[in-house]
Amino acid sequence: MDSAREFNFDGLVGPSHNYAGLSFGNVASSGNVNSASNPKQAALQGLAKMHALAERGYGQALLPPQGRPNFRLLRSIGFCGSDAEVLARAHRDAPTLLAAAYSAAAMWSANAATVSPSPDSLDNRVHFTVANLNNKLHRSFEQAQAARTLRALFHDQRFFSVHDALPGTPALGDEGAANHTRLCASHGAPGVEMFVYGRSEFDAGAPAPKLYPARQTLEASTAVARLHKLDPQRTVFVQQNPAVIDQGVFHNDVICVGNGNVLFYHEHAFLDEAASLAQLRRAMAGGGTELTALRVADAMVPLADAVASYLFNSQLLSKPGGAMALVIPQECRENRAVAQYLDGLVAGGGVIDELIHFDLRQSMRNGGGPACLRLRVVLTEAEALAMHQGVVMTPKLYDALVAWVGRHYRDRLAPGDLADPALALEIQAALQELTSLLDLPGLYDD
């Protein structure tokens, strides 16, 4: 099992990337509502990150965008007629619902599913549970295609088990890997899985945020752990600090990231910091691993700066020899407090000794950084060979996708453009061509 490798499956930004401000509780999303977006630039920025990390030797693959606009959503809520008539009527009567039908938020593949690798599961298979994302209308419709896509990529049931989303009720609100962290001695060794929840549905006295919704419930997290057949002794459930949810930390991956035996987090990340770390240490000690906790004090990086820069929405990647690299958005270099902290961190001789930064402004303006864009999947050599190979990033695939984006994506998309029937036809043609590039025929067929 020690030969296992971590793959990052980045969401390929779709051609309908737009700023509709649909995600209440996500400060960046709300702050850029109704601005004009640049889908072409967004896709190229994401592809550049995938290509650069693949060139460095990291396991890198992609998840294709979902079909848009979602006519099934629009017709299910009463808009009828031809496709062009549906778009015109939705734009006239309910433009926010039209924006939801065009949402490209599936690019944040950290929300696609929760993943447990085979060393952690009692049946020695890789388990995926598709997130129901039922807190937001525009995302709740992603689950059917997410399940279809994951089953197309991980179809061999000897190695993989893809579970449908949990029932779409508030009691089981599940936002996927954005609230899940795996800690381990090495990728192929049995790990400790930490589930972070925002509230408990059935404990009326439990703390909860007052301003913004807590999107992940304890009940959903425990259900996923059961589905994945995890060892209870190596599974930890901790509560996110409700106060930070109310300050724009809508997912745990906005304030915490882990890799190997390292947990990099802000001091206000958890409701009870000491108890949360104690649980992790006990669980990891049972497997002979010691937790390395990298705590960032508010005095060093105020919470507002952490949220604005997406410092913790970074990728923490293992390097040969035991050190780690931190993949950060360009905004971290532009925020004085964060930049000073990171310079000191790297110079300090600790486990993180390299910063890799990317310009992901199109994603960042819509409320998602490097970690939001990727779903982490640890695979043994046999499992990696058993998955669909057409989505693995190679120089040839990168060049093909850059050319594909150039042919099909607009460089400006304003809210009024969503009513244009030509846009829907452009997107459908682009995605049909993409299925050929990725060797995924029928991916978008109903």
Disulfide bonds with the S-S distance in Angstrom:
none
